[in-house]
């Protein structure tokens, strides 16, 4: 951890002021239960398929390097009565693609969903292509949708004899409403007698608050916490509009979610994310290091008039040594919010790399009351 003397002095002064600005209580941030949980059984399902995109302007797969494209093309032509077995095919207007889609919960037969198309071979662009009829399978191997239509891409590529440019990803695109649902996923929500709410971020305090808020809103104890990620709801037999009415009311209940004290650090990009409950305990900080700065300044030496001398270049060396003898230890009292600390360091011009070093040093000393999670 390398910091200048002036930075240490400003750092200690800022923390002293931050102690006075720490509020004993923070305003609650209420969220709807709808935004905190998922209802067991109400979920999307992933679909995947393999197909062909045709109509490309010479930017498709080279059949020598993508034999699966040639095999698929031959199979498709045989189904249409055209026999190309044993023939040499050199078309570059076709590309093999993987087609993916999300089947929403309760999607009825005949409804349309969006699909994503991605090149599988060495195609350079899918611009102007059209996806042929492609079956989309679920995890159980059943066909749930059929996709087809023109592919819209968000990138492009252009090239000449000596240069080329590519913007975005021209080998991936989307087809809006490009698939038709052929099979519905059976789930009788109205027949359920109990529901399970799964928290997006498992936390025992948040789960308990959800159950308490639901019970208080309905005036009866129908919600029960089984673990930090699950809240069970018993559906009253006489509830108006049954399960659907119960979920509609429960989703709008406001809850103040709790979160653990955690600091997430991405060392590659220098991004720091922290919770508002992170605190530091009383700690003393001192910084001292030896800094040697060597500066080379070239000087030009000119000979006198009418002399036989030559112009010469000489280097003047300047060496500065800073052993940080004036640095002193600063005592930081407990209660300083880490959020205020980092805001102040940013205001002082401290970069993310130095902030990461400070946080890791405080954590190593046992004064950071939070978990540090390093990613990247």
C-alpha positions in Angstrom: 0.0 0.0 0.0 1.8 3.1 -1.3 0.3 6.5 -0.3 1.9 9.9 -0.1 2.3 11.8 3.2 -0.2 14.5 2.2 -2.7 11.8 1.3 -2.4 10.2 4.7 -3.0 13.5 6.5 -6.1 14.3 4.4 -7.3 10.7 4.8 -7.2 11.1 8.7 -8.8 14.5 8.6 -11.6 13.2 6.4 -12.3 10.3 8.7 -12.6 12.6 11.7 -15.2 14.7 9.9 -17.0 11.5 8.7 -17.5 10.4 12.4 -19.6 13.5 12.9 -21.7 12.8 9.8 -22.6 9.2 10.7 -26.3 8.9 11.2 -27.5 6.5 14.0 -30.3 5.2 11.8 -30.8 4.8 8.1 -34.1 5.2 6.3 -35.7 1.9 5.4 -35.8 1.0 1.7 -39.0 -0.9 1.2 -39.6 -3.3 -1.7 -42.5 -5.3 -2.9 -42.6 -9.0 -2.2 -43.1 -9.4 -5.9 -39.5 -8.0 -6.5 -37.9 -10.2 -3.8 -39.2 -13.7 -4.5 -40.1 -16.2 -7.2 -43.2 -18.4 -6.9 -42.3 -22.1 -7.2 -43.7 -23.4 -10.4 -44.0 -20.1 -12.2 -40.8 -19.9 -14.2 -39.4 -19.7 -17.7 -38.1 -22.7 -19.6 -35.1 -22.7 -21.9 -35.5 -24.0 -25.5 -32.8 -24.8 -28.0 -32.7 -25.9 -31.6 -30.4 -26.3 -34.6 -31.2 -24.8 -38.0 -30.1 -23.1 -41.2 -30.0 -19.5 -42.2 -30.2 -18.9 -46.0 -30.0 -15.9 -48.3 -26.7 -14.6 -47.1 -24.6 -12.6 -49.5 -21.6 -14.8 -49.6 -20.9 -14.4 -45.9 -22.1 -17.9 -44.9 -20.2 -21.0 -43.9 -17.5 -22.4 -46.1 -18.7 -26.0 -46.5 -15.1 -27.4 -46.5 -14.5 -26.1 -42.9 -18.1 -26.7 -41.7 -19.1 -30.2 -42.9 -22.2 -30.2 -40.6 -23.6 -27.3 -42.7 -23.2 -29.4 -45.9 -24.8 -32.4 -44.3 -27.8 -30.4 -43.0 -28.2 -28.7 -46.3 -28.2 -32.0 -48.2 -30.7 -33.5 -45.7 -33.0 -30.5 -46.2 -32.8 -30.7 -50.0 -33.5 -34.5 -50.0 -36.7 -33.8 -48.0 -37.8 -31.5 -50.9 -36.9 -34.1 -53.5 -33.5 -32.8 -54.5 -30.6 -35.4 -54.4 -27.2 -33.9 -53.9 -25.4 -36.8 -52.4 -21.9 -37.2 -53.8 -21.9 -33.7 -55.3 -19.4 -31.0 -54.5 -21.2 -28.0 -52.9 -19.5 -24.6 -52.8 -22.3 -22.3 -51.8 -21.5 -19.6 -49.2 -25.0 -18.3 -48.8 -26.0 -20.7 -46.0 -25.0 -20.9 -42.3 -25.6 -23.4 -39.6 -27.0 -21.7 -36.5 -28.1 -22.5 -32.9 -31.5 -21.1 -32.1 -32.4 -20.3 -28.4 -35.5 -19.0 -26.7 -37.2 -18.7 -23.3 -40.7 -20.2 -23.0 -42.5 -18.0 -20.5 -44.7 -19.5 -17.8 -48.3 -20.2 -18.9 -47.5 -19.5 -22.6 -50.5 -20.7 -24.5 -50.4 -22.8 -27.7 -50.2 -20.5 -30.7 -48.5 -17.5 -29.0 -45.4 -16.0 -30.3 -42.0 -15.7 -28.6 -38.7 -14.1 -29.5 -35.7 -16.2 -30.5 -31.9 -15.6 -30.7 -29.8 -16.9 -33.6 -26.1 -17.5 -33.3 -23.7 -18.8 -36.0 -22.2 -22.2 -35.4 -19.6 -22.4 -38.2 -17.3 -19.9 -39.7 -19.9 -17.6 -41.2 -18.8 -13.9 -41.3 -22.3 -12.3 -41.0 -25.9 -13.3 -40.8 -27.1 -10.0 -42.3 -30.0 -10.4 -44.7 -30.5 -14.1 -43.8 -33.7 -16.0 -43.1 -34.0 -18.8 -40.6 -35.8 -21.9 -42.0 -38.3 -23.8 -39.9 -36.4 -24.9 -36.8 -37.8 -27.1 -34.0 -37.0 -25.9 -30.5 -36.6 -28.5 -27.8 -36.9 -28.4 -24.0 -34.7 -30.1 -21.5 -37.0 -33.2 -21.7 -36.4 -33.6 -25.4 -40.0 -32.6 -26.4 -40.7 -30.0 -29.1 -42.3 -26.9 -27.6 -42.0 -24.3 -30.4 -41.1 -23.8 -34.1 -39.0 -20.9 -35.2 -38.7 -19.2 -38.6 -38.2 -15.7 -40.0 -35.7 -13.0 -41.1 -32.8 -12.4 -38.8 -32.1 -8.9 -37.5 -28.5 -8.3 -36.4 -27.1 -5.3 -34.5 -23.7 -5.3 -36.1 -22.1 -5.2 -39.5 -18.8 -6.0 -41.2 -17.2 -4.3 -44.3 -13.9 -5.0 -45.9 -11.7 -4.0 -48.8 -8.5 -5.2 -50.3 -6.3 -3.7 -47.5 -8.6 -3.1 -44.6 -11.7 -4.3 -42.9 -14.0 -3.0 -40.1 -16.4 -4.9 -37.9 -19.0 -3.2 -35.6 -20.9 -5.2 -33.0 -21.4 -8.9 -33.5 -22.7 -9.6 -37.0 -22.8 -13.4 -36.4 -25.6 -13.2 -33.9 -29.1 -11.8 -34.2 -32.7 -12.0 -33.1 -36.1 -12.7 -34.6 -38.9 -10.8 -32.9 -41.9 -13.0 -32.4 -40.0 -15.6 -34.5 -41.3 -18.7 -32.9 -44.8 -20.2 -32.3 -45.5 -22.2 -29.2 -46.7 -25.7 -30.1 -46.9 -27.3 -26.7 -48.0 -25.9 -23.4 -46.3 -26.8 -20.1 -49.0 -28.2 -17.8 -49.2 -26.4 -14.4 -52.5 -25.9 -12.6 -51.9 -22.9 -10.4 -55.5 -22.6 -9.3 -55.5 -26.1 -7.9 -52.6 -25.6 -5.5 -53.3 -25.6 -1.8 -49.9 -24.3 -0.7 -47.3 -22.1 -2.3 -43.6 -21.7 -1.9 -41.9 -18.4 -2.3 -38.1 -18.6 -3.1 -36.0 -15.5 -2.3 -33.7 -14.1 -5.0 -31.1 -13.4 -2.3 -31.5 -16.0 0.5 -31.4 -14.2 3.9 -33.0 -15.4 7.2 -33.9 -11.8 8.3 -35.5 -11.0 5.0 -37.5 -14.2 4.9 -38.8 -13.6 8.4 -39.8 -10.1 7.6 -41.7 -11.3 4.5 -43.6 -13.9 6.6 -44.4 -11.3 9.3 -45.5 -8.7 6.8 -47.8 -11.1 4.9 -49.4 -12.4 8.1 -49.9 -8.8 9.3 -51.5 -7.8 6.0 -53.8 -10.7 5.8 -54.6 -10.9 9.5 -53.9 -14.6 9.8 -50.8 -16.8 10.1 -50.6 -18.4 6.7 -46.9 -17.6 6.0 -44.1 -19.7 7.6 -40.3 -19.6 7.1 -38.6 -23.0 6.6 -35.1 -21.8 5.7 -33.4 -18.5 4.6 -34.5 -19.0 1.0 -38.1 -20.3 1.4 -41.4 -18.9 2.7 -44.4 -21.3 2.6 -47.9 -20.0 2.1 -51.0 -22.0 3.1 -53.9 -21.0 0.8 -57.1 -20.4 2.8 -60.0 -22.4 1.3 -62.3 -19.4 1.4 -59.9 -16.7 0.1 -61.5 -14.5 -2.6 -60.4 -15.6 -6.1 -58.4 -18.4 -4.6 -54.7 -18.8 -5.3 -54.6 -16.1 -7.9 -56.2 -13.6 -5.6 -53.9 -14.5 -2.8 -50.7 -14.1 -4.9 -52.0 -10.7 -6.3 -52.4 -9.4 -2.7 -49.2 -10.9 -1.4 -47.0 -9.5 -4.2 -47.9 -6.0 -3.3 -46.9 -6.2 0.4 -44.0 -3.9 1.2 -41.0 -5.3 3.0 -37.6 -3.8 4.1 -35.1 -6.4 2.9 -32.0 -7.0 4.9 -28.5 -7.5 3.4 -25.2 -8.8 4.8 -22.3 -6.5 5.3 -20.2 -7.3 2.2 -17.6 -5.7 0.0 -17.3 -7.0 -3.6 -14.1 -6.1 -5.4 -13.3 -6.7 -9.1 -9.5 -6.3 -9.3 -9.4 -6.5 -13.1 -11.7 -3.5 -13.6 -11.2 -1.8 -10.3 -14.9 -1.8 -9.5 -15.9 -1.7 -5.8 -19.5 -2.5 -4.6 -20.3 -2.3 -0.9 -23.4 -2.6 1.4 -24.6 0.4 3.5 -24.1 -1.6 6.8 -20.4 -2.0 6.4 -18.4 -0.5 9.3 -14.9 -0.3 10.5 -13.8 -0.7 14.1 -11.2 1.5 16.0 -7.9 1.1 14.2 -4.5 2.9 13.9 -3.1 3.5 10.4 0.4 4.6 9.5 2.1 4.5 6.2 5.9 4.7 5.5 8.0 3.8 2.6 11.3 4.7 0.9 10.9 6.5 -2.4 13.9 7.3 -4.6 13.3 9.5 -7.6 15.9 9.7 -10.3 15.6 12.4 -13.0 17.8 12.7 -16.1 17.9 16.1 -17.8 19.9 16.3 -21.0 22.0 19.5 -21.6 23.5 20.6 -24.8 27.1 21.9 -24.8 28.0 24.2 -27.7 31.7 25.0 -28.6 33.0 28.6 -28.8 32.9 30.6 -32.0 35.5 29.7 -34.6 36.7 26.8 -32.4 37.4 23.3 -33.5 35.2 21.8 -30.8 32.0 19.7 -31.4 28.5 20.0 -29.9 28.0 17.5 -27.2 25.1 16.3 -25.1 25.6 15.7 -21.4 23.0 14.3 -18.9 22.5 16.0 -15.6 21.3 13.5 -12.9 19.1 14.6 -10.0 18.4 12.1 -7.2 15.7 12.8 -4.6 15.1 10.5 -1.5 12.0 10.5 0.6 12.1 8.2 3.6 8.8 9.4 5.0 10.2 10.4 8.4 7.4 12.9 8.9 4.6 10.3 8.7 2.7 9.7 11.9 0.2 7.1 13.1 -3.5 8.1 12.9 -6.1 6.6 15.1 -9.5 6.0 13.5 -12.4 5.6 15.9 -15.2 3.0 15.3 -18.4 3.8 13.6 -17.1 5.3 10.4 -19.3 4.2 7.4 -17.3 2.6 4.7 -19.6 4.2 2.2 -18.6 7.7 3.5 -15.0 6.6 3.6 -14.9 5.6 -0.1 -16.8 8.7 -1.1 -14.3 10.8 0.6 -11.3 9.0 -0.9 -12.9 9.5 -4.3 -13.3 13.2 -3.6 -9.6 13.4 -2.6 -8.6 11.8 -6.0 -7.6 8.3 -4.7 -7.9 5.8 -7.5 -9.8 2.5 -7.2 -6.5 0.5 -7.0 -5.4 2.4 -3.9 -8.9 2.1 -2.3 -8.8 -1.7 -2.8 -5.4 -1.8 -1.1 -6.7 0.3 1.8 -9.8 -2.0 2.3 -7.7 -5.1 2.1 -5.3 -3.8 4.7 -8.1 -2.8 7.1 -9.7 -6.3 6.6 -6.3 -8.0 7.3 -6.1 -6.0 10.6 -9.5 -7.3 11.6 -11.1 -3.9 11.7 -13.4 -4.2 8.7 -16.8 -5.6 9.9 -17.7 -7.2 6.6 -16.9 -9.9 4.2 -14.6 -9.1 1.2 -15.4 -11.0 -2.0 -12.8 -10.7 -4.7 -14.0 -11.5 -8.3 -12.3 -11.4 -11.6 
